Each structure stands twice: as C-alpha cells, then as structure tokens.
C-alpha cells in the first residue's frame, strides 16, 4: 500500500503522464471537433507536457518547491492551443498545493491540489464552456476529497478518480451539442484522462503503450469515438466567426506594467475575438485568441512588453484544406443502418455498413437524427435501412434535410431484411442496380420476432394474458406459448416454406447464450432440411429475431 508520494515518485508520475499522452497523441487528435476541427488537441497537449518535462529535467533540486515551479513554468512556456493552455493551468494549480509538501503528499493533499487546479483552469478561460476538459477536471476534483477519505492507498485512489473522470467524459456530448452531433467525446478531456492513467502507471509500475487507454468512455464504440470527422466536410465556412488563431508570449515586461494591466489586456482581447486565454505574471504571460484582427491583438500586447514565439494560423484555410481532402476521398456509395442491440450493430458493420445508429421499436430516431448520420458518411449516395416500419417515413423525410448527399431509402421493416439488403450491396454495381437488388433482396426474407404480451387482449385468434410469450411477423401474431423456446419453434413452423434453406436466430439482451444454444439444437432437429445458426443480437424487447431465407 502506497500512502505517500515523494518528490522522486512525483517526477516519475509527471514523466509517465507525458509519455502516455505522447504515445496516444494521434488518437486524441482524431477526436478534435471543438472549437475548430483542426485535429491537433493531442499534439498541443503533448507538446505542453513535453515542455514541462524539459523544465523539470533541467531542475537539479529534488525539493518539491523547485520541482513544482519547474513543471508549472515549463507547462506554461510550452502551452499550445486551448486544451494545452488549460492543461498548463491545471498543473499550475496542482503544483501550487504540492510545492508546499516537504517529505511527500498523501491522497487528501492531492485532492486539494485537484481542486486548486480546477479553480485556476476555470479562471484562465474568459468564457468557460461545459462539455470540455474543464468539466472533466471539475467533476473529478469535486469527488476527489471524498475519494481521498475512503482511499489512503494511491492505487485505489487513482483507480476511483479515473472512474469518475471517465463518467464525466462520457457526459461531454450531452453538454456540448457539437460533440453530440459528431458522435465523439471531448478530445481535451480524453487527453486529461490519458495523463491521469499515466500517473497511475507510474505508481503501479505498469508498462504503458497505445492500448493502455480504454476507449469505451461512452456508449459508442471505438470507431465512433476515434473514427472519422467526415461530417465537418459540411461545415459552412461562415460559421467560423474569427479566422485567425493567434498565440504568443509577452516577456520582459515594461517597468510600469502591473498585474491589473494583464487583466485589462484580457478584456481588450475579448472585445476583438473569442477563445481568449491571457494568463501568467510579470515575468511571462501566455496569450491565445481567435480574432479577425491579429494585428490589433499584437499592438495591445506590445503596450505591456516584448512579444515572443508568435504564431498566427488561418483556421479558414485549415478548414478548406481538410474539406478538400475529405472531398477527394468521397466514395460513390455508402450504407446506413438503424437498429437496437450491440450484436446487431456489429453484424451490420461486418456487412460493410458505414454507420449504424441506435433506433427501433420504442426508440425511433428522428428525421434529423438520420440526416445527421448520413452527413457523417463520406459518400455521394447513401442507402438507408430503417429496419422498422415506424422509421421508414422519418428516413424519407431526412432526404429534405440533406443537400449534399442523395439518400436512397430501402424500405426494410426489420433487421433480417436489413441484413439481406446489405448483403446484396455490390460496390462495383451502379446506384440504380444496387437499389433494385437491395429492394428485391428484402422480398426473399421471411422474418419474425418473439416477445411477450403487455396486456390482456384477444388478437388474431389468440386470447392473450399479460406475460404470455408471443411470436409475430410485421403484421400479426402467429404463435403463443408459456415459454420462449416453444413459442420460437411454433413461429418458425408458421413462417417456414418449402423453399427456405436457411434459418437464423438472433438472441436478445434478455436471453442467455446457453439457452440460445439449446434452442438452436432443437431448431436443427426440427428442421433438418435447413442450415440453422444462432447469433448474438443484444436487442431489447425481443427475445429472438428470426430469419428464414
């Protein structure tokens, strides 16, 4: 059990956090969609950390005071971009508490340091936005004190703290619409959690690599979180109000310059742009602003002192270049499927569907949801499989919401039909040929569902009581039983025709794998003339989806 961290161990923590971030830098970059889709958050944060490491390694003393001052100064000197600057301020606050430590700090002290880091980071940003790295560090710091009381051991403490951070990260898309639209979590928050895992690795002595960072912080899969940002190809350039990302240091302050002047500079910058960060002291000030008049920003700063390490980037041109790249990579045809169930989702992806969105019975996506998903597929023509009769109309309406894609709705009423349509896709065929083949493919599938009755009623010749197991197709109830397996077999017997050669069962979230295996054996015995298979679907509501072809 490790109850305290000494100065040597703290050095290792900072170095390990920086190393973990550098290894995963590209993965963090791929998340970047806010505030401008420049894809450099991981790089900026890593360079910030590397500067802190360089300053720390140059520190010959092993006293907390000198080490913490070196880390804070190095992070500020190397801070780049919004997330890099905010990260530097988080470390500045953390170090302001740890620097007073003599022999070592415990979990309670680190919790106080996290609180200080959050306070300094929030104060550094002119208009703090929730759903960013700020939210992640704040929610962690709010829990750190209680976690420290329960966990004296640093391994237990950091594991618990990281769990809180992951939960906070998963909430960022709900707080920031641009993240939710892009289907990602905040890249700066991922960078921070990467550093925290590096801290933990230093304490436990674990090897760190690109697989050390779990990517399931949200309900989405890895390719949703770290996949393409292709939807930004549709970003209206006019949406970028301020074109130039301007960064620099102010050094060698004039004798008359005061701390109040630094605050006034921040106010002036807010008047000519946004994303303003103006932090530091009378020795060094770091400035970041998005503005259309970088010359004015520089003239304001020259009133305080000299300029150093000036960088001005044209964000409009960066966006044009990215859009041109995506346009060059655009393909002729893509596919979008709608379903509920992680197993079904994986099957659609195996069938080369470009994107799968959540939807189905009781969770119908809107036309806008479908349009947004189509926008994220970098293809001129997108075939949409609604896989539910209640979703087909919304899919048709989505056509009017998309101007730079052509949507082709294949009227699949259930998931098995969707699978058949996807299987019929031929990338070498034309759009009309694929549309015809897909539409014909769904006519060759007999499908059904097994669920339970939610009320007493009489329907299709069956007298039902609440809880009865029922089998149905898209229009009517075809079977009833007091158990799932018998009902499924009865449904198959009703649907089975002489020309059917294949039966596939997709078992849902409420069915155990062993139960599905036992049912498959019974199906094979009952229908020896057919090839039978059973796959995990994970769908809610329905115990089984069945397909006969």
N, C-alpha and C positions, 0 to 999 in steps of 0.2 A: 504494500500500500504506500503510495507516494502522497504525503500530505503537504509538502512544500516544494517550491521550485527555486533553486538557487540561480545565481547570475549566469553560470556556465550553461545550465539547462535552459535558461531563458534565451540565450544566444541560439541554442540548438532549435528551440521552438520557432523563433523568427526565421531562421535559415530554412527549416523544414517547410514552413508555411509558404515561403517564397518559392522553394523548389517544387512543391506540389502544384502551385499556381502556374509556374513556368511549363511544367510537363503537360498541364491541361489547358494551356493558354488558347490553343486553336479551338478547343471545344467550347470555351467560354465566348470566344469571338463569334462563333456561329450563331449565338443566341441574340446578338445585339439588334434590337429594333427601336430603341428609345434612347435619346430623343430624336436621333437621326440614324438611319440604317447604314452606319459606316463600318460595322463589323469589327471594331477594334477594342472593345471593352477589356477582353482578356489580356491583350497586348499592353494596353495602358496600365492596367492594374499590376501586371507582371513587371513592367519597367519601373513602376513606382516602388515595388517591393525590392527590386534589384538595387535601386539607388539606396534604399535603407540598409540593405545588406553590405553594400560597398562602404558606406559610412560607418556601420557597426564594426566591420572587419578592420577598419583603419583606427578604431579606438583601442589603445593599448591597455587601458584600465579595465579591470573586471568588476568595478563597483557599479551597482545598479544606476546610480546617478548619471555617470558618464555614458553607460551603455544605452540607457533610455533616451538621453539627449541626442545621442548619435542616431538612433533609429528614427526618432521624431524628425530631426533635421534632414536626414537622408531621404525619408519618405516625402517630405515637403519639397525638397530640391528636385526630386525625380518625378513628382506628381504630374500626370498627364490625363487629359480628358476629365469629364465629370466624375466618373467612378474612381479614377486614380486619385483625384484630389480629395474626394470624400473618404477614400480609404486612408489617405495620409492623415486626415483629421481624426479618424477613428483611432489610429495608432498614436497620434499626438495626445489624445485624451487618455488612452490606456497607459501610455508612458508617464503621463503627469502624475498618476497614482503610484505606479510601480517604482518610480525613481526614488521614492522615499523609503523603499524597502532596504533593509541592511543585510540580513542573513538569508532571506528568502521570503516568498509570499505564499499564502495559502489560498484556498478556493474562495473564501469570503473577500479577501483583498482583490482577487481577480474579478470577482463580481462587481465590486466598487469601481474597478478600472473599466469594466464594460459600460457601466452607467456613465462614467466620465467621457468615454469615447463616443457614446451616443449623443451626449449633450454637445460636445464640441463639433461633431459632424453636422448636427442639425443647425447649429448656429452659423456654420460656414456657408450654408446654401441660402440664397436670398428668398426663394420660394420653395420650401421642401415639398417634394411630391411623394405621396404614399404609393406603395407598389414597387418601390425601388430598393436598393441596398439599404437605404435609411430605415425602411420598415423592418427589414430582416434584423438589422443590428438592434433596433429599438425593442422588438419583441423578445429577442434573446436577453438583452440587458434587464428587461422587466422581470424575467423569470430567473435570472442568474442568482439573485440574492436568496430566493427560496431553495434553489437547487444546491447552493453552497451550504446551506444549513443542513440539508439531508445528506450531502455527499462530501466527506472530508477528503476522500481519495480523488486525485485529479483525473484518473482514468474514468471513474464513474461520473465525475462532474462533467467532463467534456463530452462523454457519450450522451448524457442527458441534455446538455446545452445544444449539441449538434442536432439532436432530435427536435428540439424546439425551433431551431433555425430552419430545418427542413420543412417543418409545418408552416412557418412564416413564409418561406419561399414559395410554397405551393399556393399561398393565398394571393401572391402578387398579381396574377392575371385578373383576379376579381376586383382589384383596387385600381388597376391601370388598363383602360379599355384597349389601348394599342397592343398590349401584351396578349390579352384575351383574343383579339382579332387575329394575331399572328400565331396563336397556339403555342406560346412559349412562356417561360417564367423569366424574371428579371435577370439579365446577364451579370450585373454588378452583384446581385445577391448570391448568384452561383459562385462568383469569384470569391466573395467573402467566406462562403461555406467551404470552399476549396482550401482557403488559408487555415480555417479552423480545423479541418481534417489533417492538415499538415502539422498543426500544433499537437494534435493527439498522437500522430505517428511518431513525433519526436519523443513523447513521453513513454509510449509503449515499445519503441524501438522497431516498429514495423517498416518494411521496405515500401517505398512509395513509387507508383507508376501511374500510367494513364487510366488504369482500371480501378484506381483507389477511390475514385469519386463516384458514388452511386448516382444514377441519373433518373431515379424514379421519384423525384421530389414532387411530382404532380401526378394526376390521374393519367396523363398522356404517356406514351411510350417514348423511348429514346429518340426515335427519328422524328417524333412530333416536337420534342423539346429542342433537339440539336440538329434538326434537319434543315430544309431549305427555308430561306426567307423570300421565296419567289413572289409572295403577294406584294412585296414592295415595288415590283415592276409596275404596278398600277398607281403608285403614289403620284399625286398631282404635284408637280414641282412648285406650284404656287402655294402649297401647304407649308413650305419651308419659309417662314416669315423673315428669318435672319440668316443670311447666306454665308457669313464668314466666321469660322471658329477661330477665335483669337486667344492666344496664350502667351504669357511672358512673365518674367520675374522683374521686380523692382529692387535694385541693390544700391548701396552707397547713398543712403537717404540724405537729403539736404538737412542742414542743421536745424532749420525751422520746422521740419516735418514732425507731426505728432501722431499718436495712435488715433486720435479723432480724425485726422486727415485721411487715414486709411478707411475709416468708416464712411467718410464723405465720398471718397473715390468709389466705394461700392454703390452708394446711392446714385452717383452720376452714371455709372455703367448700367444700372438698372433702367435708367431713362433712355438709353440708346440700344438696348438689347435684352436678351434673356439668358437663362442658364448661367447666371453670374456667380462666380466664386472669387472672393477677394479676401485672402487670409494671410496671416503672418504677423511680423512685429517690425520694429525699427531697424532690424538687420536684414530681413528678407521678406518680401511679400510675393505671393503667388496669385496671379490673376488669370481668370478664364471667363470669356464672354462670347456669346453668339450675337453678332451685330452686322448691320449693313454698312457701318462706318467705322472700320477698324482704325482709320487714321485719327479719328476723334478720341477713341479709347486710348490710343498711344499718347496723344497730347495731354490727356488728363493725367496719365501716369507720370509723364515727364515733369509735372509740377511737383512730384514728390521725390524723385530721384532718377537714377540711370536705369535704362532698360537692358535686360539680358535674356538670352535664349528665346528670342522672339519666334513665334510660329503662327502663321495665318493660313488656314485651309479653306478652300472654296467647297462648301458642302453641296452646293447645287451641282458642281461639276462631278464630284464624287458620286452623287446620286445618278447623274446621267450615265456615267461610265458603268455603274452597276446595272442600270436598266438596259443599257446596250448589251452587256454581257448576257443577261438573262434572256433578252430578245433573241440573241444569236443561238442560245441553247434551247429555244422553244421547239417542242415537237408538234407533230400534226394532230395526234390524238392522245387522250388520257381518259382515265376512268375514276369515278367517284361512287363509293357505296355507302349506304346508310344501314346501320344495324346496331343492335344492343347485345353485348357479350364479347369478352376479350378473345375467346376462342374463335368466334365467327370473324372477328376483325382480323385475326392472324391469317385465317384461311383466305379472306379477300386479298390481303396483301401478298400471300403466296401466289395468288392468281393474277398478280401484277396490277392490282388497283393502286392508283397513285395516292389516293387518300380515302380514309374511312372516317365518317363522323358518327357520333352517337345518335341513335334515334330508333323508333319502332313503336310498338304498342305502348300507350300511356306516356310516351316521350317523343312526340312528333316534332321534328325540327321545323323552324320557320323557313319561309322563302329566303329571308336574308341570311340565315344560317347556311343554307345550301349555296347561295350565291357567294358568300364569303369563302366557303370551302373550295368552290370552283375556281375562284380567283387565285388560290394558292397552288393550283396545278398549272405548271408552265406548258400549256398546250393550247393550240388554236381551237380544237374541238374536244369537248368533254362529254363522255357518256355517263349519265347519272342513273344509278339503280336505286329507286326509292325503297324497294323491298317491303312495302306496306301500302295497302290501298289508301290509307289515310294520308300518306305522304306524297302520293303522285301529283296531286293538284298543286301542292306547295312547290314541288320540283318544277312544274310547268311555269308557275308564276316567277320563279327565280330567273327565268330567261330574260324578263324585262329589267332585272336589276344588274345584269352583266352586259357591258357594252363591248368588251374586247375579247370575249370568248363566245363560242357558239355552243349552247347546251343542247344535248340530244337526250331526252328522257326515254329510257327503256322502261315500259310500264310493268316492272316486276312487283308482284303483290306480296312476295315473301322471300325469305333468304335463299331457299333452294333454287328458286327461279333466278335470283341474282347470281348465284354461283354458276348456273348454266349459261347465263348471258356473258359472264366474264370469261368462261371457258371458250366461248365462241369467238372471242376477240382475236383478230389477226392483224398484227401491226403492218403487214405487207399489203393488206387489202385497203380499198378506199373507204372513206367515211360512209357513203351510202351502202356499200356492200356489208360493212360491219354492222350498221344499224339494222339492215334486213336480216342478217344472220343471227344477231342477238335476239331480235323480236321473235323469230321462228324458234329459237332455242328454248325460250320460256314456255312455248306451247307443248313441248315434249316432256315436261316435268309434271308429275302428279305429286302434290305435297300436302302435308297436314301438320297439325300441332296438337300436343297433348297438354292439357292444363286442368284446372278444377273449377267447378261452378261456384259462383259467389253469392247466389241467392236461390231460393226455391222457385221453380218455374216449370212449365211444360213447353217444349220446343222441339220441332222436327220429329215428333212422335216419341220423344223421351220425357219422362217425368223425372225432373232433377231436384235434388236436395242440395243445400249448401255443403260444399266439401266433396261432392261426387267428382270423380275423375272423368273427364270428357275428352273425346277426340274429335277434331273438326277440320274441315278444309277452309277455304276462304269464304264460304257462303253458309255452311250449315254444319250442325252437329251430326257426326256419323257413328260415334261409339260412346259407350258409357260403361264404367266399371267402378268397383270399390278400391281398385289398386292400379298403380301406374303401368306396370308391365302388361297386365291383361288388357288394359284399355289400348295401349300402344299396338299390341298384336291385333286386336279387333279392328283398329283403324287401318292398319296395313292390309288386312284381308278385304276391307271395303274398297280401298283405293287400288289394290293390285289388279292389273290387267295382264292378259296373256303375253303381250309383247314387252313387258317390263323385264329387264335383265339385271338391274342394279338397285339395291336398297341401301340408303344411307341414313343413319340416325345421328342427330346432333343433340347431345345431352346438356341440360341446362345447369345453372348455378346450384339448384336445389337437389341435384342427383349426384350420388356418389359414384366414383369411377367403377367400383366393384359391382354396383347394381347395374350400371350400363353394360358392363362386360357380361353379366349373367343374362341380361335381356338380349344382347347380340347373339349369344349361343342359342337361345330359344328361337330367334328370328331365322338363324341359319338352318335350324332343324325344321321349322315350319315352312320355309320357302327354299328348298334345296335347288330349285332351278334358277336362283338369283345369287349374284355376288353381293354379300352384305358387309357393311362396315359401320363402325360407330366412332364418332369423333367428338371431342370436347367443343361445345359451343359457348358455354358460360352465360347463356341468355337468361334474363329474368322472366318471370311469369309462366313460361312454357317449360314443362319438364323435358319434352322432346320436340324437336322439329324432325319431320320425316320426309324423305325424298325418294321417289321411285322413277326410274328412267329406263 
